[in-house]
């Protein structure tokens, strides 16, 4: 029962932080110090990634019609635009696949540390503040996803590669990248959501496969704990996405930048000075 309660807490953290540009990894790394599951290290490492499936489901549910090329309410042009959107997403995810697959184990072994997480939290927090200030009086070039050229999708995909470093935030890197190349906040955020679908599904599948390849199995309790985390993550991510879409209509990302800086300082204080 205690592990189920912990899975609920971790699911809430994942759901809130996955799509807000504040790093789910940084939050889960810190939370693991206080809400550690009473399971094997292999299961915990897999759990922390696979609960992202709940967040993916939230995107699919919220954008089901927009992402469905067979929707009966779409005309020929709208269906073609939907297929084009999927093509942009798949193309944008390729850099992460090319770089991520061979470096995944090395990244886990060498970069998952409080020093790296604190640094990336603070650095990207500063970047959000600087970039938002620089863009304050600029007019976005792309205010509709259909306007986003294929090459721009490639550039956003390259920015997503940076998110392989823990604490960066996948949504943070892709949103910053999209804004830098001229996308509006809304377009940058939506494309980040859609790019998460193949990226996070692939990462989750890879973790599960590695879990089984190394001889691990699921107990009944572990299945319940994992499902709890995924379901809670879905519910909270659904609400988090709706909040973010409403927020960015009239606000910028600077508060998230300041939040990242504060969290980075907290990580340094806890692990470097207190722990």
C-alpha positions in Angstrom: 0.0 0.0 0.0 2.8 2.4 0.8 4.4 1.9 -2.6 1.0 2.7 -4.2 0.9 6.0 -2.3 4.4 6.8 -3.4 3.5 5.9 -7.0 0.6 8.4 -6.8 3.0 11.1 -5.6 5.5 10.4 -8.3 2.7 10.3 -10.9 1.6 13.7 -9.8 5.1 15.1 -10.1 5.6 13.5 -13.5 2.2 14.8 -14.8 2.9 18.3 -13.7 6.5 18.6 -14.9 6.5 16.6 -18.1 5.1 19.3 -20.3 5.9 22.4 -18.3 9.5 23.4 -19.2 10.9 22.7 -15.8 12.4 19.2 -16.1 10.5 16.1 -14.9 13.9 14.4 -14.4 15.1 17.1 -12.0 11.9 16.9 -10.0 11.8 13.1 -9.9 15.5 12.9 -9.0 14.9 15.1 -6.0 11.7 13.4 -5.1 13.5 10.0 -5.1 15.3 11.1 -2.0 12.1 11.4 -0.1 9.6 9.2 -1.9 11.8 6.2 -2.7 9.9 3.1 -3.9 10.6 -0.1 -1.9 11.6 -1.9 -5.1 14.8 -2.9 -6.9 17.0 -0.2 -8.5 16.2 -1.7 -12.0 12.4 -1.4 -11.4 12.7 2.2 -10.1 14.8 3.3 -13.1 12.3 1.8 -15.4 9.3 3.2 -13.5 10.6 6.7 -13.7 10.6 6.6 -17.5 7.6 4.4 -18.2 5.1 6.6 -16.2 5.6 9.1 -19.0 3.2 6.9 -21.0 0.4 8.5 -19.0 1.5 11.9 -20.2 1.6 10.7 -23.8 -2.0 9.4 -23.4 -3.0 12.9 -22.2 -1.7 14.4 -25.4 -3.4 11.8 -27.6 -6.8 12.3 -25.8 -6.6 16.1 -25.9 -5.5 16.3 -29.5 -7.2 13.1 -30.9 -9.1 14.9 -33.6 -6.2 17.2 -34.6 -3.8 14.2 -34.8 -6.3 11.8 -36.5 -5.9 12.0 -40.3 -9.0 9.8 -40.7 -11.4 12.1 -38.7 -14.7 12.2 -40.6 -15.1 16.0 -39.9 -11.9 16.8 -41.9 -11.9 17.7 -45.6 -9.2 16.7 -48.0 -6.9 19.6 -47.2 -7.2 19.1 -43.5 -6.3 15.4 -43.8 -3.3 16.3 -45.9 -2.2 18.8 -43.3 -2.6 16.2 -40.6 -0.4 13.8 -42.5 2.1 16.6 -43.1 2.1 17.3 -39.3 2.9 13.7 -38.6 5.7 13.8 -41.2 7.2 16.8 -39.4 7.0 15.1 -36.0 8.7 11.9 -37.3 11.4 13.8 -39.1 12.0 15.9 -35.9 12.4 12.9 -33.7 15.1 11.3 -35.9 18.1 13.2 -34.4 17.2 11.9 -31.0 17.0 8.4 -32.3 20.3 8.6 -34.2 22.1 10.1 -31.2 20.0 8.7 -28.3 20.2 5.0 -29.1 23.9 4.6 -29.1 24.5 7.0 -26.2 21.6 6.1 -23.9 23.5 3.8 -21.6 26.5 6.1 -21.4 24.2 9.1 -20.6 22.5 7.1 -17.8 25.8 6.1 -16.3 27.7 9.3 -16.5 25.3 12.2 -16.6 22.6 11.3 -14.1 24.0 13.3 -11.2 22.9 16.2 -9.1 25.7 18.3 -10.4 24.6 17.9 -14.0 20.9 18.3 -13.2 21.5 21.5 -11.1 23.6 23.0 -13.8 21.1 22.4 -16.6 18.2 23.6 -14.5 20.0 26.9 -13.9 21.5 27.3 -17.4 18.2 26.7 -19.2 16.4 28.9 -16.6 18.7 31.8 -17.5 18.2 31.0 -21.3 14.4 31.2 -20.9 14.7 34.7 -19.3 17.3 36.0 -21.8 15.4 34.7 -24.9 12.0 35.9 -23.7 13.5 39.4 -23.1 15.2 39.4 -26.5 11.9 38.3 -28.2 9.7 40.8 -26.4 9.3 43.1 -29.4 9.7 40.5 -32.2 6.9 39.2 -34.2 6.9 35.4 -34.6 7.4 34.1 -38.2 5.2 31.0 -37.6 1.9 31.4 -35.9 0.3 28.2 -37.2 1.7 24.7 -37.2 0.8 24.4 -40.9 3.2 27.2 -41.6 6.2 25.4 -39.9 8.5 24.3 -42.7 10.0 20.8 -42.7 13.5 22.2 -42.2 12.3 24.1 -39.1 11.0 20.8 -37.7 14.5 19.3 -38.2 16.1 22.2 -36.2 13.6 21.7 -33.4 14.5 18.0 -33.4 18.2 18.9 -33.0 17.3 21.0 -30.0 15.5 18.0 -28.5 18.8 16.1 -28.6 20.0 18.5 -25.9 17.3 17.2 -23.6 19.1 13.9 -23.4 21.2 15.6 -20.7 19.2 15.2 -17.4 17.7 18.3 -16.0 17.4 20.0 -19.4 13.7 19.3 -19.9 12.6 17.9 -23.2 9.8 20.4 -23.5 12.1 23.2 -22.4 14.7 22.4 -25.1 12.2 22.0 -27.9 10.1 25.1 -26.9 13.3 27.3 -26.7 14.5 25.9 -30.0 11.2 26.6 -31.7 11.0 30.1 -30.3 14.5 30.8 -31.5 13.7 29.9 -35.1 10.7 32.1 -35.1 7.7 30.1 -33.8 5.1 31.6 -31.6 4.9 30.3 -28.0 1.7 28.5 -28.9 3.1 26.8 -32.0 6.3 25.9 -30.1 4.4 24.4 -27.2 2.0 22.4 -29.4 4.8 21.0 -31.5 6.7 20.1 -28.3 3.6 18.1 -27.2 3.4 16.2 -30.5 7.1 15.5 -30.6 6.8 13.9 -27.2 4.5 11.1 -28.5 7.1 9.1 -30.5 10.0 10.3 -28.3 8.5 9.3 -24.9 6.9 6.1 -26.3 10.3 5.1 -27.7 12.1 5.9 -24.5 9.6 3.9 -22.5 9.7 0.9 -24.8 13.5 0.9 -24.7 13.5 0.9 -20.9 11.0 -1.9 -20.7 13.0 -4.0 -23.2 16.2 -3.4 -21.3 14.4 -4.3 -18.0 13.4 -7.7 -19.4 16.7 -8.3 -21.3 18.6 -8.0 -18.0 16.5 -10.9 -16.5 13.9 -8.9 -14.6 10.2 -9.7 -14.3 7.1 -8.0 -12.9 5.5 -9.0 -9.7 1.8 -8.4 -9.1 2.6 -5.5 -6.8 5.0 -3.9 -9.3 2.3 -4.1 -12.0 -0.1 -2.3 -9.7 2.5 0.3 -8.7 3.4 1.0 -12.4 -0.2 1.2 -13.5 -1.0 3.6 -10.6 1.9 5.9 -11.7 0.8 5.9 -15.3 -2.9 6.6 -14.6 -2.1 9.4 -12.1 0.4 10.8 -14.6 -2.3 10.8 -17.3 -4.8 12.7 -15.2 -2.4 15.3 -13.9 -0.7 15.8 -17.3 -4.1 16.3 -18.9 -4.8 19.2 -16.5 -1.2 20.5 -16.8 -1.5 20.7 -20.6 -4.7 22.6 -20.5 -3.2 25.0 -17.9 -0.1 25.6 -20.0 -2.1 26.3 -23.2 -4.3 28.8 -21.4 -1.3 30.4 -19.6 0.8 31.1 -22.8 -2.0 32.9 -24.5 -1.2 36.0 -22.4 2.1 35.2 -20.6 5.7 34.3 -21.4 8.0 31.6 -20.1 10.1 33.8 -17.8 8.4 32.6 -14.5 9.4 29.0 -15.5 13.0 30.3 -16.0 13.1 31.8 -12.5 11.6 28.6 -11.1 14.3 26.5 -12.7 17.0 28.7 -11.3 15.5 28.4 -7.8 15.1 24.6 -8.1 18.7 24.3 -9.3 19.9 26.2 -6.2 17.7 23.9 -4.0 19.3 20.8 -5.6 22.8 22.2 -5.0 21.9 23.1 -1.4 20.5 19.7 -0.6 22.9 17.4 -2.3 26.0 19.6 -2.1 25.7 21.1 1.4 23.1 19.2 3.4 23.1 15.6 2.1 
